[in-house]
């Protein structure tokens, strides 16, 4: 019983080791082949970002933002 378990362990780990070894070899070969022929598929040009339109009522003034923060702090401290 112990011997058959040990054999099963060795076979399973051996199969995994062989599979990963073959996977590494295939990945390296694929990397070399794709880098050799990379000039056939040039990188796409990045898309230009469209300018984001500000909402009509956006606060462009830093004083308005500072005043809103001050009001929030006063209300929070009053609780």
MDAnalysis code that builds the backbone (N, CA, C; Angstrom):
import MDAnalysis as mda
import numpy as np

u = mda.Universe.empty(237, n_residues=79, atom_resindex=np.repeat(np.arange(79), 3), trajectory=True)
u.add_TopologyAttr("name", ["N", "CA", "C"] * 79)
u.add_TopologyAttr("resid", np.arange(1, 80))
u.add_TopologyAttr("resname", ["UNK", "UNK", "UNK", "UNK", "UNK", "UNK", "UNK", "UNK", "UNK", "UNK", "UNK", "UNK", "UNK", "UNK", "UNK", "UNK", "UNK", "UNK", "UNK", "UNK", "UNK", "UNK", "UNK", "UNK", "UNK", "UNK", "UNK", "UNK", "UNK", "UNK", "UNK", "UNK", "UNK", "UNK", "UNK", "UNK", "UNK", "UNK", "UNK", "UNK", "UNK", "UNK", "UNK", "UNK", "UNK", "UNK", "UNK", "UNK", "UNK", "UNK", "UNK", "UNK", "UNK", "UNK", "UNK", "UNK", "UNK", "UNK", "UNK", "UNK", "UNK", "UNK", "UNK", "UNK", "UNK", "UNK", "UNK", "UNK", "UNK", "UNK", "UNK", "UNK", "UNK", "UNK", "UNK", "UNK", "UNK", "UNK", "UNK"])
u.atoms.positions = np.array([
    [0.825, -1.192, 0.000],
    [0.000, 0.000, 0.000],
    [0.874, 1.263, 0.000],
    [1.868, 1.321, 0.871],
    [2.764, 2.472, 0.921],
    [3.583, 2.559, -0.362],
    [3.997, 1.416, -0.878],
    [4.799, 1.400, -2.101],
    [3.996, 1.922, -3.286],
    [2.736, 1.535, -3.397],
    [1.912, 2.008, -4.514],
    [1.641, 3.521, -4.378],
    [1.498, 3.995, -3.144],
    [1.317, 5.435, -2.937],
    [2.567, 6.202, -3.348],
    [3.727, 5.656, -3.008],
    [4.987, 6.304, -3.375],
    [5.173, 6.326, -4.889],
    [4.812, 5.239, -5.544],
    [4.907, 5.176, -7.020],
    [3.968, 6.200, -7.647],
    [2.745, 6.297, -7.117],
    [1.783, 7.269, -7.632],
    [2.296, 8.701, -7.427],
    [2.921, 8.951, -6.289],
    [3.496, 10.264, -6.009],
    [4.588, 10.600, -7.000],
    [5.498, 9.673, -7.234],
    [6.607, 9.897, -8.173],
    [6.080, 10.104, -9.592],
    [5.102, 9.304, -9.997],
    [4.547, 9.440, -11.358],
    [3.848, 10.793, -11.528],
    [3.086, 11.216, -10.532],
    [2.371, 12.497, -10.622],
    [3.323, 13.673, -10.661],
    [4.297, 13.662, -9.776],
    [5.247, 14.777, -9.751],
    [6.149, 14.746, -10.979],
    [6.488, 13.571, -11.445],
    [7.294, 13.450, -12.662],
    [6.560, 13.970, -13.877],
    [5.270, 13.636, -13.973],
    [4.452, 14.123, -15.085],
    [4.361, 15.650, -15.052],
    [4.155, 16.212, -13.870],
    [4.082, 17.665, -13.726],
    [5.410, 18.312, -14.113],
    [6.515, 17.736, -13.654],
    [7.837, 18.282, -13.978],
    [8.077, 18.262, -15.479],
    [7.762, 17.159, -16.123],
    [7.963, 17.047, -17.577],
    [7.084, 18.049, -18.310],
    [5.820, 18.174, -17.891],
    [4.915, 19.120, -18.546],
    [5.443, 20.550, -18.417],
    [5.866, 20.939, -17.214],
    [6.370, 22.309, -17.029],
    [7.657, 22.537, -17.806],
    [8.511, 21.537, -17.895],
    [9.741, 21.652, -18.663],
    [9.426, 21.866, -20.151],
    [8.493, 21.091, -20.681],
    [8.087, 21.247, -22.088],
    [7.432, 22.610, -22.299],
    [6.640, 23.066, -21.327],
    [5.994, 24.368, -21.436],
    [7.023, 25.496, -21.485],
    [8.061, 25.410, -20.679],
    [9.115, 26.427, -20.689],
    [9.840, 26.429, -22.029],
    [10.131, 25.268, -22.561],
    [10.812, 25.175, -23.860],
    [9.944, 25.783, -24.957],
    [8.649, 25.447, -24.959],
    [7.753, 25.988, -25.982],
    [7.610, 27.501, -25.860],
    [7.567, 28.008, -24.637],
    [7.468, 29.448, -24.433],
    [8.717, 30.160, -24.943],
    [9.878, 29.606, -24.665],
    [11.120, 30.221, -25.155],
    [11.196, 30.211, -26.678],
    [10.806, 29.111, -27.281],
    [10.814, 29.030, -28.750],
    [9.827, 30.034, -29.334],
    [8.641, 30.118, -28.746],
    [7.633, 31.057, -29.226],
    [8.110, 32.499, -29.090],
    [8.800, 32.800, -28.009],
    [9.328, 34.149, -27.810],
    [10.371, 34.496, -28.858],
    [11.249, 33.566, -29.148],
    [12.284, 33.828, -30.152],
    [11.689, 33.992, -31.545],
    [10.713, 33.164, -31.883],
    [10.093, 33.248, -33.207],
    [9.308, 34.555, -33.338],
    [8.549, 34.910, -32.299],
    [7.743, 36.127, -32.396],
    [8.611, 37.383, -32.424],
    [9.735, 37.379, -31.714],
    [10.605, 38.560, -31.775],
    [11.299, 38.671, -33.127],
    [11.536, 37.539, -33.768],
    [12.170, 37.558, -35.081],
    [11.244, 38.160, -36.132],
    [9.941, 37.881, -36.016],
    [8.981, 38.360, -37.011],
    [8.096, 39.487, -36.481],
    [8.533, 40.197, -35.469],
    [7.728, 41.272, -34.879],
    [7.544, 42.442, -35.832],
    [8.466, 42.620, -36.753],
    [8.361, 43.751, -37.678],
    [7.159, 43.610, -38.614],
    [6.621, 42.416, -38.755],
    [5.473, 42.213, -39.634],
    [4.184, 42.781, -39.044],
    [4.123, 42.882, -37.727],
    [2.941, 43.429, -37.070],
    [3.351, 44.607, -36.203],
    [3.390, 45.815, -36.771],
    [3.815, 46.981, -35.981],
    [2.806, 47.296, -34.875],
    [3.296, 47.974, -33.858],
    [2.440, 48.358, -32.740],
    [1.414, 49.381, -33.220],
    [0.176, 49.273, -32.767],
    [-0.823, 50.276, -33.156],
    [-0.516, 51.613, -32.486],
    [-0.840, 52.681, -33.205],
    [-0.614, 54.006, -32.652],
    [-1.615, 54.254, -31.532],
    [-1.167, 54.875, -30.452],
    [-2.106, 55.138, -29.352],
    [-3.170, 56.142, -29.778],
    [-4.374, 55.904, -29.290],
    [-5.471, 56.809, -29.629],
    [-5.320, 58.104, -28.850],
    [-5.638, 59.194, -29.519],
    [-5.554, 60.496, -28.866],
    [-6.773, 60.661, -27.964],
    [-6.520, 61.119, -26.768],
    [-7.596, 61.329, -25.812],
    [-8.390, 62.571, -26.204],
    [-9.686, 62.440, -26.141],
    [-10.532, 63.583, -26.439],
    [-10.538, 64.511, -25.234],
    [-10.527, 65.810, -25.482],
    [-10.567, 66.731, -24.332],
    [-11.901, 66.613, -23.607],
    [-11.827, 66.592, -22.299],
    [-13.037, 66.468, -21.493],
    [-13.606, 67.853, -21.258],
    [-14.860, 68.008, -21.614],
    [-15.510, 69.300, -21.435],
    [-15.927, 69.456, -19.975],
    [-15.676, 70.636, -19.416],
    [-16.075, 70.900, -18.041],
    [-17.573, 71.182, -18.006],
    [-18.235, 70.784, -16.934],
    [-19.651, 71.147, -16.799],
    [-19.798, 72.665, -16.691],
    [-20.942, 73.143, -17.052],
    [-21.164, 74.593, -17.077],
    [-21.064, 75.204, -15.689],
    [-21.402, 74.458, -14.639],
    [-21.419, 75.028, -13.298],
    [-20.237, 74.550, -12.460],
    [-19.160, 74.180, -13.075],
    [-17.990, 73.706, -12.324],
    [-17.326, 74.870, -11.612],
    [-16.821, 74.591, -10.418],
    [-16.166, 75.648, -9.646],
    [-14.742, 75.806, -10.145],
    [-14.474, 76.899, -10.834],
    [-13.132, 77.166, -11.344],
    [-12.313, 77.967, -10.334],
    [-12.946, 78.412, -9.288],
    [-12.290, 79.296, -8.349],
    [-11.872, 78.506, -7.110],
    [-10.605, 78.616, -6.718],
    [-10.126, 77.915, -5.530],
    [-10.754, 78.472, -4.262],
    [-11.161, 79.729, -4.303],
    [-11.792, 80.324, -3.118],
    [-13.132, 79.650, -2.820],
    [-13.877, 79.302, -3.862],
    [-15.153, 78.615, -3.660],
    [-14.934, 77.246, -3.008],
    [-13.911, 76.555, -3.444],
    [-13.609, 75.237, -2.881],
    [-13.173, 75.382, -1.426],
    [-12.325, 76.358, -1.147],
    [-11.867, 76.583, 0.226],
    [-13.037, 76.951, 1.134],
    [-13.967, 77.749, 0.648],
    [-15.135, 78.141, 1.442],
    [-16.005, 76.923, 1.738],
    [-16.190, 76.047, 0.768],
    [-16.991, 74.842, 0.977],
    [-16.341, 73.930, 2.011],
    [-15.027, 73.814, 1.972],
    [-14.328, 72.993, 2.952],
    [-14.464, 73.590, 4.344],
    [-14.348, 74.930, 4.438],
    [-14.477, 75.603, 5.736],
    [-15.859, 75.406, 6.332],
    [-16.898, 75.513, 5.501],
    [-18.265, 75.312, 5.966],
    [-18.450, 73.884, 6.448],
    [-17.905, 72.925, 5.723],
    [-18.036, 71.518, 6.130],
    [-17.333, 71.267, 7.452],
    [-16.174, 71.871, 7.646],
    [-15.454, 71.708, 8.905],
    [-16.196, 72.323, 10.087],
    [-16.789, 73.499, 9.867],
    [-17.543, 74.148, 10.937],
    [-18.750, 73.313, 11.305],
    [-19.471, 72.797, 10.321],
    [-20.652, 71.968, 10.588],
    [-20.252, 70.675, 11.293],
    [-19.123, 70.101, 10.903],
    [-18.676, 68.846, 11.517],
    [-18.220, 69.077, 12.958],
    [-17.569, 70.201, 13.217],
    [-17.087, 70.508, 14.566],
    [-18.245, 70.865, 15.490],
    [-19.348, 71.335, 14.956],
    [-20.495, 71.718, 15.775],
    [-21.284, 70.545, 16.315],
    [-21.058, 69.368, 15.824],
    [-21.818, 68.189, 16.272],
    [-21.366, 67.707, 17.575],
])
